[in-house]
């Protein structure tokens, strides 16, 4: 995967996160866990974020080999695009617009 544009990257990113369970764990691990970790640090004990964030990050990381049977390495090469893609994926999933993009991924896979 060597995308030249964000749209090419986006389609590859979605292909690598095609299962709803993978996306859900990523949302928890990469978006909501840091928020919960910081909140728990203020409300429960100061070091809570040191436990919560790594556990959920590792869960998100392991979804690639365990659920998707792929590697997260192609996504790690472009960390800014990866962060933008995660937030875009979450927003589209919450608003019901992700299905259209997943259909594009499936169409591209059939044409390849």
Contact map, one row per residue, 1 for C-alpha under 8 A:
1110000000010000000000000000000000000000000000000000000000000000000000000100000000000000000000000000000000000000
1111000010000000000000000000000000000000000000000000000000000000000000000000000000000000000000000000000000000000
1111110110000000000000000000000000000000000000000000000000000000000000000000000000000000000000000000000000000000
0111110110000000000000000000000000000000000000000000000000000000000000000000000000000000000000000000000000000000
0011111110000000000000000000000000000000000000000000000000000000000000000000000000000000000000000000000000000000
0011111111000000000000000000000000000000000000000000000000000000000000000000000010000000000000000000000000000000
0000111111100000000000000000000000000000000000000000000000000000000000000000000000000000000000000000000000000000
0011111111110000000000000000000000000000000000000000000000000000000000000000000000000000000000000000000000000000
0111111111111000000000000000000000000000000000000000000000000000000000000000000010000000000000000000000000000000
0000011111111100000000000000000000000000000000000000000000000000000000000000000000001000000000000000000000000000
0000001111111110000000000000000000000000000000000000000000000000000000000000000000000000000000000000100110000000
1000000111111111000000000000000000000000000000000000000000000000000000000000000000000000000000000000000010000000
0000000011111111100000000000000000000000000000000000000000000000000000000010000001001000000000000000000000000000
0000000001111111110000000000000000000000000000000000000000000000000000000000000000000000100000000000110010000000
0000000000111111110000000000000000000000000000000000000000000000000000000000000000000000000000000000010010000000
0000000000011111110000000000000000000000000000000000000000000001000101010000000000000000000000000000000000000000
0000000000001111111101100000000000000000000000000000000000000001000100000000000000000000000000000000000000000000
0000000000000111111101100000000000000000000000000000000000000000000100000000000000000000000000000000010000000000
0000000000000000111111100000000000000000000000000000000000000000001100000000000000000000000000000000000000000000
0000000000000000111111110000000000000000000000000000000000000000000000000000000000000000000000000000000000000000
0000000000000000001111111000000000000000000000000000000000000000001000000000000000000000000000000000000000000000
0000000000000000111111111100000000000000000000000000000000010011001100000000000000000000000000000000000000000000
0000000000000000111111111110000000000000000000000000000000000000000000000000000000000000000000000000000000000000
0000000000000000000111111111000000000000000000000000000000000000000000000000000000000000000000000000000000000000
0000000000000000000011111111100000000000000000000000000000110010000000000000000000000000000000000000000000000000
0000000000000000000001111111111000000000000000000000000010111000000000000000000000000000000000000000000000000000
0000000000000000000000111111111100000000000000000000000000000000000000000000000000000100010000000000000000000000
0000000000000000000000011111111110000000000000000000000100010000000000000000000000000000000000000000000000000000
0000000000000000000000001111111111000000000000000000101111110000000000000000000000000000000000000000000000000000
0000000000000000000000000111111111000000000000000000000110010000000000000000000000000000000000000000000000000000
0000000000000000000000000111111111100000000000000000000000000000000000000000000000000000000000000000000000000000
0000000000000000000000000011111111110000000000000000000000000000000000000000000000000000000000000000000000000000
0000000000000000000000000001111111111000000000000001100110000000000000000000000000000000000000000000000000000000
0000000000000000000000000000111111111100000000001001100000000000000000000000000000000000000000000000000000000000
0000000000000000000000000000001111111110000000000000000000000000000000000000000000000000000000000000000000000000
0000000000000000000000000000000111111111000000001001000000000000000000000000000000000000000000000000000000000000
0000000000000000000000000000000011111111100000011111100000000000000000000000000000000000000000000000000000000000
0000000000000000000000000000000001111111110000011000000000000000000000000000000000000000000000000000000000000000
0000000000000000000000000000000000111111111000000000000000000000000000000000000000000000000000000000000000000000
0000000000000000000000000000000000011111111111011000000000000000000000000000000000000000000000000000000000000000
0000000000000000000000000000000000001111111111111000000000000000000000000000000000000000000000000000000000000000
0000000000000000000000000000000000000111111111000000000000000000000000000000000000000000000000000000000000000000
0000000000000000000000000000000000000011111110000000000000000000000000000000000000000000000000000000000000000000
0000000000000000000000000000000000000001111111010000000000000000000000000000000000000000000000000000000000000000
0000000000000000000000000000000000000001111111110000000000000000000000000000000000000000000000000000000000000000
0000000000000000000000000000000000000001110111111000000000000000000000000000000000000000000000000000000000000000
0000000000000000000000000000000000000000100011111110000000000000000000000000000000000000000000000000000000000000
0000000000000000000000000000000000001101100111111111000000000000000000000000000000000000000000000000000000000000
0000000000000000000000000000000001011101100001111111100000000000000000000000000000000000000000000000000000000000
0000000000000000000000000000000000001000000000111111110000000000000000000000000000000000000000000000000000000000
0000000000000000000000000000000000001000000000111111111000000000000000000000000000000000000000000000000000000000
0000000000000000000000000000000011011000000000011111111100000000000000000000000000000000000000000000000000000000
0000000000000000000000000000100011001000000000001111111110000000000000000000000000000000000000000000000000000000
0000000000000000000000000000000000000000000000000111111111000000000000000000000000000000000000000000000000000000
0000000000000000000000000000100000000000000000000011111111100000000000000000000000000000000000000000000000000000
0000000000000000000000000001110010000000000000000001111111110000000000000000000000000000000000000000000000000000
0000000000000000000000000100110010000000000000000000111111111000000000000000000000000000000000000000000000000000
0000000000000000000000000000100000000000000000000000011111111100000000000000000000000000000000000000000000000000
0000000000000000000000001100100000000000000000000000001111111110000000000000000000000000000000000000000000000000
0000000000000000000001001101110000000000000000000000000111111111000000000000000000000000000000000000000000000000
0000000000000000000000000100000000000000000000000000000011111111000000010000000000000000000000000000000000000000
0000000000000000000000000000000000000000000000000000000001111111111000000000000000000000000000000000000000000000
0000000000000000000001001000000000000000000000000000000000111111111100000000000000000000000000000000000000000000
0000000000000001100001000000000000000000000000000000000000011111111111110000000000000000000000000000000000000000
0000000000000000000000000000000000000000000000000000000000000111111111100000000000000000000000000000000000000000
0000000000000000000000000000000000000000000000000000000000000111111110000000000000000000000000000000000000000000
0000000000000000001011000000000000000000000000000000000000000111111110000000000000000000000000000000000000000000
0000000000000001111001000000000000000000000000000000000000000011111111000000000000000000000000000000000000000000
0000000000000000000000000000000000000000000000000000000000000001111111100000000000000000000000000000000000000000
0000000000000001000000000000000000000000000000000000000000000001100111110000000000000000000000000000000000000000
0000000000000000000000000000000000000000000000000000000000000001100011111100000000000000000000000000000000000000
0000000000000001000000000000000000000000000000000000000000001001000001111111000000000000000000000000000000000000
0000000000000000000000000000000000000000000000000000000000000000000000111111100000000000000000000000000000000000
1000000000000000000000000000000000000000000000000000000000000000000000111111110000000000000000000000000000000000
0000000000001000000000000000000000000000000000000000000000000000000000011111111001000000000000000000000000000000
0000000000000000000000000000000000000000000000000000000000000000000000011111111001000000000000000000000000000000
0000000000000000000000000000000000000000000000000000000000000000000000001111111000000000000000000000000000000000
0000000000000000000000000000000000000000000000000000000000000000000000000111111111000000000000000000000000000000
0000000000000000000000000000000000000000000000000000000000000000000000000011111111100000000000000000000000000000
0000000000000000000000000000000000000000000000000000000000000000000000000000011111110000000000000000000000000000
0000010010000000000000000000000000000000000000000000000000000000000000000000011111111000000000000000000000000000
0000000000001000000000000000000000000000000000000000000000000000000000000011011111111100000000000000000000000000
0000000000000000000000000000000000000000000000000000000000000000000000000000001111111110000000000000000000000000
0000000000000000000000000000000000000000000000000000000000000000000000000000000111111111000000000000000000000000
0000000001001000000000000000000000000000000000000000000000000000000000000000000011111111100000000000000000000000
0000000000000000000000000010000000000000000000000000000000000000000000000000000001111111110000000000000000000000
0000000000000000000000000000000000000000000000000000000000000000000000000000000000111111111000000000000000000000
0000000000000000000000000000000000000000000000000000000000000000000000000000000000011111111100000000000000000000
0000000000000100000000000000000000000000000000000000000000000000000000000000000000001111111110000100000000000000
0000000000000000000000000010000000000000000000000000000000000000000000000000000000000111111111000000000000000000
0000000000000000000000000000000000000000000000000000000000000000000000000000000000000011111111100000000000000000
0000000000000000000000000000000000000000000000000000000000000000000000000000000000000001111111111100000000000000
0000000000000000000000000000000000000000000000000000000000000000000000000000000000000000111111111100000000000000
0000000000000000000000000000000000000000000000000000000000000000000000000000000000000000011111111000000000000000
0000000000000000000000000000000000000000000000000000000000000000000000000000000000000000001111111100000000000000
0000000000000000000000000000000000000000000000000000000000000000000000000000000000000000000111111110000000000000
0000000000000000000000000000000000000000000000000000000000000000000000000000000000000000000111111111100000000000
0000000000000000000000000000000000000000000000000000000000000000000000000000000000000000100110111111110000000000
0000000000000000000000000000000000000000000000000000000000000000000000000000000000000000000000011111111000000000
0000000000000000000000000000000000000000000000000000000000000000000000000000000000000000000000001111111100000000
0000000000100100000000000000000000000000000000000000000000000000000000000000000000000000000000001111111110000000
0000000000000110010000000000000000000000000000000000000000000000000000000000000000000000000000000111111111000000
0000000000000000000000000000000000000000000000000000000000000000000000000000000000000000000000000011111111100000
0000000000100000000000000000000000000000000000000000000000000000000000000000000000000000000000000001111111110000
0000000000110110000000000000000000000000000000000000000000000000000000000000000000000000000000000000111111111000
0000000000000000000000000000000000000000000000000000000000000000000000000000000000000000000000000000011111111100
0000000000000000000000000000000000000000000000000000000000000000000000000000000000000000000000000000001111111110
0000000000000000000000000000000000000000000000000000000000000000000000000000000000000000000000000000000111111111
0000000000000000000000000000000000000000000000000000000000000000000000000000000000000000000000000000000011111111
0000000000000000000000000000000000000000000000000000000000000000000000000000000000000000000000000000000001111111
0000000000000000000000000000000000000000000000000000000000000000000000000000000000000000000000000000000000111111
0000000000000000000000000000000000000000000000000000000000000000000000000000000000000000000000000000000000011111
